[in-house]
Amino acid sequence: MHWSVPKPGQAAALLSRRALIVLLLLLTVVSAAGIVGVLQSSTFNSEKRKQSYLRSGLDYVARGKLREASIQFLNAIQIDPRWAEPHYQLAKVALRLSDYGTARLEFEQVVQLAPENLDAHAQWGYLLLDEGKVIEARDQADLVLAKQPKNADAILLKAEVHSELQEPDLALQEARQAIALAPDNARAYVTESAILIQTKKYPEAEAGLRKILQREPNNLQALLSLGTLLGQLKRFPEAESAIQAAVKAAPENASPRSALMQLYLDENRRDEAKKVAEQAKTDLPDNTSAYRMLADYYVKIGDLDQAITEFGVVGKEHRTDWAIRKTHVQLLLISNRLDEAEKLNNELAASLGDDADVLIERAQIQLKQEKPDQAVVSLKSALRVTPDNYLAHLVLGMAMDQTGDFSGAEREYQEAARLQPLMTKPHVLLAELANRRSDAELFKKETEWVLRVDPASATGYLLRARAELGRRELDNAESDANKGTSLEPNNPSGPATLAQIKLARGATAEGERLLNHALELDGDYVPALTTLTGLYVRAGHRDQAIQRVQEQIQKRPANSEYQHILGELYWENKDYASANAALEKSVQLDTHNDPAWQLLGQVQAAQGSLDRTVETYRRWMAISATNPRPYVYLGQIYASRGDWQSAQNFYRQALSADSGNPPAANNLAYSILEHGGDLDSAMSYVMIARRGDPNSPIIGDTLGWAYYHKNQYKLAASVLEPVALALPDDASVQYHLGLSYQKLKQWDRARVSLSRSLELDPKFDHADDVRRALQQVQVQSTGDDALDARKGS
């Protein structure tokens, strides 16, 4: 008899029939036995299927059909995601296909599912090392060696770790120990040769690689290493032969093709390099390293516009290749195409949610938009997802630096340095921070660290040179600048730094020559042109400065900042029509050039056309709807016209775009205090401004004025006194301080401050109020004197 399983709607009816309880219990026993049988059968079939997929995958590997093998291993994983073996096999195949992202993820899965798999720990360590995670890689090697002290792979991994840590003697000793333990391990010989190259023992390194190739002519690592070495030695035909052999030995691997493309670029054979990239994209359409090679080619030759176009094409063809689309965002950021970067970043966020990379890129966009407070929020969200993310800590430090939270910035830079001890960037940023804070001890420590980790760091020497220049240690500065320039002769920062040293010595002609050389190296190097034009202006040759900028614009017509510099020069010359034309061009080239927009409005106001200024700032606002600056400037214009209601509205819109914007919060608070409104709201806004810019005397004035309106006169005076010292020529500050002294019955001080206010500006907005206050002080002080006299009598 066949018993069918009740449908959900039938179950309650069956249970309500008490007469059938015994029968149901019996059926339960019978059915359970049947279900167990079915489950056992299903489990048995699943076990057979997953084993079959694994065997099929291994068979494909044996026949060299790696993509087919990957599919079979994935099928096995789909049946049993917690079975370590197919993850392990998939990881090894991914390595052979140069799909390092998949390999890293799969090896990570294996060490979690099967921690006894020591090979997986070692291989994962190598991949961590490739990512720059030196400490984590060392930990994996140590874990293996604790269980197997003579594990050649782990010893070799330690060798590569020590090589990364700039400890070549120890690295070479370990590599040779690995060779002794596993004389057939080609990677050990390749590592030994790499260490010999590191120590500039080129003949010995070459001999070692050729020895490997005598035994294994198609050894991919050896061929690539030999090709790279020969390329460094400028033996290009031999290098090309070795790399071409690598391409032939591993036609489905993108690494040899990438190496060949780089070799051609090193030889300045761009057309051939491009053909290699195009062929790789055609031959290996499913290999991420291959189909992005053409886009990478454009990046390498500096054609960012074409690179962005190609990454866009590849991103549409491979919509779930998130790495491609994230790189696309980065290039848009570098090119200051912020609107496009923001749009693509939002699309990625919709697909990936709280992805750390997406959040970090969002923060980088916000920093470019000068919204460091919002960037801090995005980066803290990223760190909740990946607490040990080096880049998140680094960019968070930069964001905190911009908000004025220097101790927070220092802490984040230090954490980034801890996570990636071989990366010089956090140490460079720490040194720059220390230099700005006049922390000589920290500056020295960080600069020396940069140069110890990377003795060939041009940045380290140039950074130290600039600090020495600031301390007028000109001999030391020149020595370091020369060293940095010799290490990177094509880096425009070198001659630009040397130029500043020469100018400090009074060698004007030599300084000018070096600045022009920096611009020859990089036609878009703005600091060199800025220094050069400043040199001409200080010498009284503003026309020469204008001519020089125009010459550079002829060479770099798409440089928005050059048009901005030209506009500033015309502005200072009071040639407002020419300034207007240059600045209009500047904001067309870069719609996010905020200083150019601001100056354009000022130029139009100077021409007597405040309406045009309003129109310009409204254009700016339409282009950058989330930028608080145009709202603030419009608020200031409407305030100057006496339309304080519109002004307050614009300040509120600015705060909607950036809730912590100090100028908007300050101006709104001051407007409320001046025109009547909720004093608690005014105090709240000025506190927002104070948190954002704690050292601003302008915000200090508003805070003191708020305390005055709240009848807290002692607090008002205590805040306004240092403000008056910082802004000694501001009539309003003296007025506010004078009124505070009046309320405190400090008549002499009140008279001095109020009188000073009128001396500074007899016609300022509150001049009549000052005069009345002075009369009151006179009456009040006379009354107090009379009262004191009566008491004395």
FENNORJO-V298725 format. One record per run of one state. SS is the DSSP state (H for helix, E for strand, - for the rest). FROM is the first residue (numbers start at 1). LEN is the number of residues. If there is no record, write none. Layout:
[[SS FROM LEN] [SS FROM LEN]]
//
This chain:
[[- 1 7] [H 8 8] [- 16 2] [H 18 45] [- 63 3] [H 66 14] [- 80 4] [H 84 13] [- 97 3] [H 100 14] [- 114 4] [H 118 13] [- 131 3] [H 134 14] [- 148 4] [H 152 13] [- 165 3] [H 168 14] [- 182 4] [H 186 13] [- 199 3] [H 202 14] [- 216 4] [H 220 13] [- 233 3] [H 236 14] [- 250 4] [H 254 13] [- 267 3] [H 270 14] [- 284 4] [H 288 4] [- 292 1] [H 293 8] [- 301 3] [H 304 14] [- 318 4] [H 322 13] [- 335 3] [H 338 15] [- 353 3] [H 356 13] [- 369 3] [H 372 14] [- 386 4] [H 390 14] [- 404 2] [H 406 14] [- 420 5] [H 425 12] [- 437 3] [H 440 14] [- 454 4] [H 458 13] [- 471 3] [H 474 14] [- 488 4] [H 492 13] [- 505 3] [H 508 14] [- 522 4] [H 526 13] [- 539 3] [H 542 14] [- 556 4] [H 560 13] [- 573 3] [H 576 14] [- 590 4] [H 594 13] [- 607 3] [H 610 14] [- 624 4] [H 628 13] [- 641 3] [H 644 14] [- 658 4] [H 662 14] [- 676 3] [H 679 14] [- 693 4] [H 697 13] [- 710 3] [H 713 14] [- 727 4] [H 731 13] [- 744 3] [H 747 14] [- 761 6] [H 767 26] [- 793 1]]
//
